[in-house]
Amino acid sequence: MRRLLGRPVGVDVPLPSDTPTPSAPAADRPAEPRLPVDTSLVTEPSRPGDHGVDVVVTVAETTFRDGGHRAVVRAARDAGAATVVVSVYDVHAGPTSVYPAVVAGADHVVARATVAATWGGAVAAARPLLTSARVVVQDASVTMPLEAYATLTAALDRAPVAVGVVRTGDDLVASAGAVLVRGTAPVAALLRGHPAEDADLLDGAEVFAADEPCFAVRTADLALPVRTVDTRTAVARLTRDSADAGGGPCVVVALGRVYRTHVLRERRYDTDAATALAHWRTRVDGTAITALERAGLVPGLPAADPAGAPVALREPVVRAERGAERVTLRDRGERLRWSIRIAAHPGPGGDDWGDTFFARDLATALRSLGQEVVVDHRESHVRPLSEHLDDVALTLRGLDDTAVHPAATNVLWVISHPDLVTADELARYDLRFAAGPVWAARVAADTGLDVAPLLQATDPTRFHPGPGAPEYAGLDTAFVGKTRQVFRPVVRDAVAAGLDLAVWGEGWEGLLPEGVHRGVFVANEALPSLYRSARVVLNDHWDDMARDGFVSNRLFDAAATGALVLTDPVPGVDELFHGAVRTYRDADELRGLVHQGGDLVGCGTCRAGHPRGCRALLRPAGRGAARSGATAACGRPAPW
């Protein structure tokens, strides 16, 4: 090193006076005390009171050192927990494993300074610190929304143990409770691999036990955990033993977006797990039959989880099958199960996608006809444990070419980005529809495949004429949408035309004049009020969609509220909307239409632009609603 620095070898060069003195070598510093792994099982019970809720946060040692427990602790605190107890474990510990001491934080206490060798040992160490009437046990690998804590503990009014439905990151069910297939085998996860909609139907049903560390217990009934490295077996024994102690059932509770962020199945099966499971050797579980009945399903023959091979632990799989009542409707003939497949991401990442809103509305409409519907996001288009139940797989074609369903009738509905769709993709489907009639006719002629026009639509129960909202009072010209990494033409033209413009959406920062950008997001439930409040609503299309007649869904939504809508030219718009939607070609024409629109308002009856004095649009003073029995200028009765 001295040669590299140009200093003589063997000569000490003094450091400058302002250079910090190097710290002592690690070997000379006092070693941080390290504690051996804790293999004990604390038997001291809890001391429950009459009120309140405590939360036990179990956390794997590596996650604890990375601070992965902090978000769960904050959520428990924000949900009103009286005491949050953090208990650390490491199921991969060896006999000589040592760890730094576990230290409490300002918002939580720790069960022990030592790291437990098993998950059950971590819960046992936390029990003596519990003083509230109820306790939620949650691993740091499971995230819950704040409202889930109250929902879960409220279920303890009717049962000693409440089991939360847990999802995987792709929004499929990880478990809706545990099924006891046979008394000496590991439990099976009920509805594993199913869409979340299936588990929602089981809400309140009795189940044998939990197999995910996300449950609530009456503190007085919280049993002593068993000692095993297999966490799922430990969870199942603890919840079932606690329910037995309380003299009641375990009930499953649908909590919404409860996710497991880490893999729980350790694939280890020790002799302690075998002993723990043998406790149920003569026990028979009939809860799966009655629970699945709520979803019109019956349990199929159990099988072994192929992912468990070749290790010793093989998890049983109970595949749900159709029940007799699930197939027919009394008044509408056959009842089908529809999978609506969209390109949006699961969870919060897909909440602001238009495909998500459209799929939800479509699902609601199909259910009103007696159909069964689940929505599959891009990560759940393939779900081997439950896709055999689907009758129809409806793909809302956006950005992705989606693999067809192996057994269902495959229906393609092209609603955007038509240039991405190939003839080979079309040929894979049994039925084909397109929201662009021009594209449908051309492609059908080019390929010889049947492609029928099927326009998008709106939900009139949400998008309909009515009063605006105070927060949007005085709104003149509005646009809601992302930049799409370009300066969208209708916004660019509106700025050039000098309009009184308000824009909501992501990516507009720095692109618009001061005061124009009003926010990055408008909740879907707030859109109808915004559209009703605006004098004019702007819209535009991707070039390929405009060329081929793909009418944006925003046109249907905004026009249904009675707004006057201006958009770029799209074939068929004039005939479809009869003046409630008008097209423009440049900034000057846009300016003229907006100014002309000062005396015109979209009519919710005939969808034509009518003078602002049209009786259908008059609102009684102080009520903000149209007069009952009013007649539009077109002569048709107003719908209010």
N, C-alpha and C positions, 0 to 999 in steps of 0.2 A: 504494500500500500504506500509506503514512503517513497519507493521508486516512482510509482505512478504520480505522486504529488510533487515530485522533484525535490524531495527532502533527503538529506544524507541518512543512510541506514545507520542505526545505532545511536543517533543524536536526538535527544529530546528537544523539541521545539515548544517553548512556552505558549500557552493559549492567550489570545488577547484578553484584556481585563474585563470586557463586556460579554465574553463567551460563557454561557452557562456551564457549570461544572457537570460533567457526565454523571448520571445516576449510577448507583452501585450495581455491579453485575447481578443478574438474577440469582446466581448462586449465593450472593452475600445478603440479599434481601430476606426478610422474614417470610416464610412460606405461608400462603393462605391456608388456614385450617381446612382440612377435608375430612368429611365424615363417611363412615362405611355405609353401604346400602342397608336399609332397614327391612329385615325379613320378618319382623314381628307382626302380629295381628292384634291391635288394641281392642280389648273387650269391653272397656268402659262405655256405658250407654250414654245417650243424649239426656238433656235435662229440659224437656219441652215445657213451654208456657202455654197460655191460652190464646195468644194472638201472634200475628206477625209471620213473616216468611224469611227464612235464611236461605242462602245459596251456597252450595259446595261446588267449587270449580276444581275439577281434577285436571291435571296437566302433565303431559309427558315432559321429562327432564330437559330434553333438547329444546322443546318449544318454550319452556319456562325461561331458559337462559337467553333465548332470543326475544323475550318479552311478548310471546304470542298469547299470553293469558290476559294481558292488560285490557284489551277491547271487551272481552267477556266480563271482566270484573266491572268495568265502567257501565256496561249495559245492565248488569245485575243491580248496581247501585242506583242507576237512573230509574230502574223499575221499582225501586222502593225496598230493596232487601234490607232487613235489620242488620244482619251480619253476613259478610262474604268471607268464606273460608277457602283458602287456596291450599291444595294438597298435591304434592309432586310425586310422580312415580316413574319407574323405568322397567318395563317388562323384559328388556334385553340385558338387564344387569347380570353380572357374574358374581361369584362368591367374594371376590376381592375388589369389587367396584367401589370407588370412593368419589365424593362430590363435595363441592363447596356448600357451606351451610345455606339453607333456604331461609330467606329473610322476608319479613312482612313489609307491606307497603302502607302508605297513608290511608288507603281506601279498603284495605283488607287485612285479615290476620292469616297466619299460616298454621296448618294443622301441626306440623312438626318441623324442626330444622333439618331433619333427615329426609332422604328420598326413599319412598316405599318401593319394594321390589315388585309389587303388583298393583293393578287398579283397585282391587278390593282392599288391599292394605291401605291405600290412600284414603278411601272412604271411611274405613274403620278408624283411622287416625283423626278424621274430622268429626266423628260422631260426638265425642265428649264436649265439643265447643258449641253445639247446637242448642239454642234456648228458645226458639220460636215454635209456634204450633205446627208449622208446615215447612218443608224444605224442598228446594229444587236441586237436583243433582245434574250437573251439566259439565261435560268435558270441554276443554278449551278448543277441541277440534270441531265443536258444534256451535254454530252461530244462530241466535234467535232474535227476532224483532222485539222491541220493548213490550208491545202489547201481549206477546206470547206468554210472558211470565204470569200475568194475571189470568189469562185463559187457562193455562195449565193448572195453576193452583186452585182455581174455581171448580175444576172437575173433581177435586177432593171432597166436595160436598156430597157426592154420590158414590164415591169409591175410595178405598185407602191408598190406591196407587193410580196415577195418571201418566200415560205413556205418550210422548210426543211423536208425531209423524216426522221422520227425518228424510231429507232429500239429498241426493248427490248433486254435484255441480252442474250436471246436464239437466237438472229439474226432473229427474226420474226418482221414484221412491227408493230410498235405501232400506227403509223398514217402516211398516205400519203396525209394529208389534211382533212378538215372537210366537211361533207355532211349535208345539211339542209333537214331533212326528213319532218318536218312540223314546221310551224312558231312559235309554242309555246313550242316545246320540245327541250331538249338538242341536240346538234349536234352529228352526228355519225362519227367515225374515219374511213376514207376511207382505205380499204385493211388491216384493223386491223387483225392480226393473219396470214397474208400471208407471204410466203418466200420473201426475199428482192429482188429476181429477178423480181417479179411481179411489185413492186414499181419502179424499174429501168425503166420499159417500159413506165411509166407515166411521165418521166422527161420532163418538159416544158409544161405540160398540165395545163389548167385552173381548179382551184378548188374554192369552195365557200369561204373558210376561212382556217385558221390554228386552231388546237385545242391542239397543243403542244407548249410550250414556246421556240420555236426555229425558228425564222423568221427574215427577213430583210425588212426594210421600208425606203422609201424616207423620210428623216427627216421632211420635210415641210408638209408631209401628215399624220404624226403620230397623230392619234386621241387621244382624252381624254378617258382613260379607264373607264369602268363601275365599280361600287362598288358591289362586290359579293364575298363570300367565295369560290364559285365554280370556280376554276382556269380555267378549260376548257371553261366554258362559257365566262369568262373574256377574254381569248385569242381569242376566236372566234369573239366576238364583236369588240375587238380592231383591229384585222386584217381586218375584213370585213369593218368596219367603215373607216379604213385608206385607203383601196382600193377604196371605194366610194369617199372619199375625193380627191383621185388622179385621179378619173375618169377612172379607168382601173380595170383589174382583179387581183386576186391572182394567182400566178403560182407555181406549186410544183417543187422542185428541188431535184434530187437524189444526195446525198452528200457522199455516201459510209457509212463508219462506224460511224454513229452518234447514240449514245446510250443514253437512259434514264436510269439512275442508281437507281432512287427511284420511288415509286408508286406516280402517279400524281392525280389519281381520288380520290377526297376526300370523295365521297359518301355523300356530304352534298348539300342540295338544299334549299337555303333561298329565301325569298320573293324578294330580290334584283335580284337573278338569274331569277326568274319568270318574273319580270318586264323587265329585259334585253332581254329575249327571245321573249317577246310579241312584241318587236320592229319589228320583222320579221313576224308578224301574217299573212300578205297578200303576203309575198314574196315567189316566186317559184324558186327552184334551179334545173337547168338542167345540171350543170357542171359534175355531177357524170357519166352521160350517155356518154358524149363525152370523159371524161378522161379514163373511163374503156375501151372504144373502142380501145384505143392504145394497150391494152393487150388482145384484143379479148374477152373481158368480157362484161357482161351487169349487171346492178344492179338487185338483186332479191327483193322480198317483204321484207319490213322492219320488224324487230322483236325487242323485248326488251332484253337487256342484262340480262341473268338470274343471273349473279354475283351481280347485283345491288339489288336484293331482300334481305331482306324486307324493306330496307330503302327507303326514299322518292325519291331519285334520281335514275332514271332508264335510262340508256344510250341506245339509239336505235342502232341496228346492221343492217347494209346493207350488206347482203351476196352477193358476186359476183358470177355470174353464167356464163356458157359458152355462147359465142355469136355464131351466125350461121357461121361466117367466120373462126371460130377457129377450126372447126372439120375436115375440108377436105383440102387437098393440090391439086393443079391443076395437078401436074406432078408425085406425088409419093403416091397417094391414101390417106389413113387415117392419120391424124396428131394426135399424142398422146401426152399427158402430162406425163412426167416421173419425179418421185421423186427419186433421187439417195440418199440413206440413208447411212451415214458413222458414224463411232464411234468417230471421232475427235470432240474436243470441238469447240463451236462457237467462233467467234472473233479471236483476236491475239493468244489465247491459242492453237488454232488448226492449225496455219499457217505452222508449221514445220512438220506436220504429213504427211507421205507418202500417206495415204488415201485421204487427201485433194487435193494433186496434181493430183492423179490418177482420182479422181472424176471430177475435173475441165476439164481435158483432155477428159474424156469420155463424159462429157456434151457438150463440143465443137464439138466432132465428131457426136453426135446425132443431135445437132442443124444443122450441115451441111447437114443432111438428112431431114431437115424440121420439126424435132420434137421439142417440147417444153420441157425444162428441168429446174428443180430447184434442188438445193442440200440442203439436210436437215442434220444438225449436230445432235449430240446425244440428245440435249435438244429440238429439234423440230421434232422428229419423229412422235409425236402426235401433231396436230394442228387443233382442231375441227372447226375453223372458215373458213378453206380453203382446207382441205384435200379432200373434196367432188369433187374437180376439177381434182384430179389425176386419170390417167388411169392405170399407171404402177408404182409400188413401187419396185425399185431395191435396195436390201440391199447388200452392199459390206461388207461381214461378216468378222469382225476382232475380237475384244475382246468381243463384246457385243451380247447377244441374244436379238434381237430387236422384239418388238411386231409387228405382221403383220398389214397391212393396212386393215381397215374394209370394204372397197368397191373396191379397185383397184385390178388388177392382181398382185400377189405377186411373185417376182423373187428373188431367193437367189443366190449370187455369192460368194462362199467361196474362199477368196484370201489369208488367213493366219490363223494360229492357228487352224488347223483342229481338234485337239484333244478336243477342247471345244464344238464342234458341236455334238448334240445328234440326235438320230433317231426321237424323238418326235419333235424336232425343224424342221428337214427336212420335216416332214409330213405336217407341217402347210403351206408350200409354194406350189404355183401352178407350178412353174418351178424351177429347181435346176441345178446350174453349179458349177464347181470347177476348180481352177487354177492348181490343182494337178491331172493329169490323173490316177496315181496309186491309190490315195485315192478315186477318183470318181468311178473307177471300183470296188474296194473292198467294198465300202459302198453300192453301188447299189446292189451288190450281197448279202450283209448281210441284207439289209432292204427291198429289193424288190421295192425300189423307184427309179425312173429314175433320175440319176445324170450324166449330160453330162460334158465332159472336155471342159473348155474354158480358155485358157491361158491368162495371162496378156499381155500388149502390150506397145508400146511407141508412142509418138507423133513425126512423122518424120519432121514436120515443125520446131521443136525445136532441136530434137536430130538427127543430121545428120553430115556427115563428113564436115570438113572445117578448117579454121585456128584456132589456139589456142589463148590464151590471154596473153598479156605481163606479167601480174601479176603472171602467172603460168609458166613462161619460165623456162626451165631446170627441170621441174617436172618429176621425174622418176616413182616411185610406189606410188599410191594414194589410200586412203580409206576415204569414207565419210559416217559417221553413228555414232549414239549414242552408249554408252557402254552397254545399257540395264542392268545396274547393274552387269555386268560380264565382265571379260577380254575376249573380243570376240576372238574366236579361230583364225580367219585369221590374226588379228592384232598381237596376241601372237606369231603365227608362223612366221610372217614377221619380228618381232623383233628378235626372236630366229635365224632366217636365216641371220640376219645382213643386211637386205635390206636397200636401200636408200629410206626410207619411210616417207610419209607426211600424217598426219591424221587430219581430220576436224570432229568435233562433240562434243556433251556435255558429261561431266562426265569423260574425259580422264586425267584431271589434276592429276599429281602425279603418273600416271600409266606407262608413256612412257619415254623413254630416252629424254634428253634435246634436244630441237629443232625439235622433231618429231610432236608434237601437234601444228598445224598451226592456229587453230581457232575453235570456238564452233558452227559456223553456216555458211553454204553456201547457198545463195539465190537460189531458184529453177531455176531462169532464168540464173544464172551463171554456173550451173552444166554442160551444154553442152560444154562450153569453157574449164572448168576444165578437163572433160573427154578427149577432143580432145588434150589437152596439155600434159596429162600424157602418159608416155610410156606404163605403165601397170596400170589397175584399179583392185582393190581387192574387193571381195564380200564374204559373208557367209550367212547361213540360220539358223533359229531355227531348232532344231533337228527333230521335227515332220514334218516340212515343207520339209526338205531335204529327210527324209525317204519316204514321200508320193508324191514326185515329184512336189512340189510347187516351181516353178521357180521364183526367186526374180525379181521384176520389174527393179531393178538396172541392171540386165544383159541385158535386152532389151534396156534400155536407153544408157548404156555405149557402147554396141556393135554397136548400130546404129550410133554412132559418129565415128566409125572406130578404137576405142581403142581395145587393146588386154586385155581380161578380164580373171582373174583367180579366181576360186571359189571352195568351198568344193564340194564333189561328190553329185550329184542330178540325179536321174534316168531321162534319156531322154535329158540331156543337150548336149551331143556330137552330137546326131542326129539332134537336133533343131538348133544348131548354127554352125555346120560344121567347128569347129576349131577356130572361133572367140572368143569362151569362152572355156577355158580349166580347167579341174579339177585337184586337187592335194590332197594327202592324209597325208602328214606330212611336217615338215619344210624343210627337205632335198630336197624333190620333189619340193616344192615351190621355193626354191633357184635355183634349176636347171632350172625350167621353166622360171623364171624371167631372168636368165642369157641367156638362149636360146632365149628368147624373144627380146634380143638386136638386133637380125637380123630379127625379124618377127614383122609385124604390122597387126592389124585386117583390113580386106578389107571391105569397105562399100558396095561393089557390091555383092560379093558372100558370105560375112561374114566369110571367111576362113582366117587363118593366112598366110600371104605371105611375101616374102623377102622385106626388106625395100626399095629395088630398084624397086619394082612393079610400072609400069607407072601410075597406077590409083592413086598412093599416091605421085607422084612427084608434087612439087609446083613451079610455076614460081618465079623467083627471085623477091623479093620485093612485091609480091602480096599475098602470103600466101594462095593461092587457087589452087586446082588441075587443070591441063590443060584440056581445053574443048576437048572432043572427045577422051580422054585417054582410054586405054583398060587395064583391070586388068590382072594379071598373069593367072587368071582362063580363060581368053579369053572372058569374058563378058564385054560389054561397061560400062565404069564408068558413074555414074549418074550425073556428074557435067558438 
